[in-house]
Amino acid sequence: MTSFAVATLRNVTLNEDVVTYLKKIDETLKPYEGRFVIHGGEKHVKEGSPDFDLIVLCFPNLKNAEAWYRSADYQAILDLRAANSQGEVFLINGVGADHKATDILSR
């Protein structure tokens, strides 16, 4: 099942460390078949007032997502971002194409 790494980041300081992080992260994703599906961007807000940048990475499964996050290559650059932003990062499984909203009622 497709899995995602999701980050909600606030107060990002775009400095030399963050630029280095951005230049290196793509290479850390390749061995785990990860890719960006959302990377910030303009929000067309319909409800609420989100005060964060949304970043979503897609992986073929949770095993790959976990392996990427724990990899030596990613851990080597993680502090470059973490020291220059605030927010949350988590891994989560997606749902299948046949998913219905009521499916969560039987969990």
DRENFI-738988 format. One record per residue (C-alpha): residue in one letter; x, y, z. Coordinates in steps of 0.05 Angstrom, whole numbers, padded with zeros to 5 digits, always signed. Layout:
REM residues N
AXYZ;...
REM end
This chain:
REM residues 107
M+00000+00000+00000;T+00025+00069-00017;S+00052+00107+00043;F+00068+00180+00054;A+00116+00222+00094;V+00079+00285+00114;A+00109+00349+00142;T+00074+00411+00166;L+00128+00464+00173;R+00124+00534+00202;N+00175+00590+00211;V+00223+00562+00159;T+00286+00602+00155;L+00311+00597+00083;N+00385+00600+00097;E+00448+00564+00073;D+00432+00502+00115;V+00362+00495+00086;V+00389+00506+00015;T+00439+00450+00027;Y+00382+00405+00054;L+00341+00420-00008;K+00399+00404-00054;K+00412+00337-00020;I+00343+00309-00003;D+00325+00283-00073;E+00384+00236-00073;T+00363+00207-00006;L+00295+00189-00034;K+00318+00150-00096;P+00339+00084-00062;Y+00270+00081-00029;E+00229+00100-00091;G+00206+00163-00056;R+00183+00226-00091;F+00152+00293-00075;V+00077+00299-00088;I+00066+00365-00052;H+00122+00414-00035;G+00092+00477-00006;G+00060+00521-00058;E+00002+00569-00061;K-00058+00548-00019;H-00128+00560-00044;V-00158+00561+00026;K-00232+00543+00032;E-00237+00535+00108;G-00193+00555+00166;S-00127+00591+00163;P-00069+00542+00154;D-00004+00574+00178;F+00043+00520+00153;D+00076+00494+00090;L+00053+00425+00071;I+00104+00375+00045;V+00082+00305+00023;L+00129+00250-00001;C+00102+00186-00032;F+00133+00117-00023;P+00110+00049-00050;N+00099+00024+00022;L+00111+00039+00095;K+00174-00004+00097;N+00207+00041+00045;A+00183+00105+00080;E+00211+00081+00147;A+00276+00059+00115;W+00285+00127+00081;Y+00272+00166+00145;R+00320+00124+00185;S+00373+00121+00130;A+00443+00148+00145;D+00438+00194+00084;Y+00373+00227+00108;Q+00394+00229+00180;A+00458+00265+00158;I+00417+00324+00131;L+00356+00323+00177;D+00384+00373+00227;L+00395+00423+00171;R+00319+00429+00164;A+00299+00415+00236;A+00344+00470+00264;N+00312+00521+00217;S+00238+00505+00221;Q+00183+00483+00268;G+00131+00431+00254;E+00109+00359+00252;V+00132+00301+00210;F+00097+00234+00206;L+00090+00172+00163;I+00021+00147+00144;N-00009+00094+00098;G-00054+00115+00041;V-00119+00082+00022;G-00137+00039-00037;A-00175+00064-00098;D-00238+00029-00072;H-00237+00064-00004;K-00303+00094+00020;A-00309+00145+00076;T-00350+00096+00117;D-00293+00045+00117;I-00264+00079+00179;L-00326+00059+00218;S-00304-00014+00217;R-00234-00003+00244;
REM end
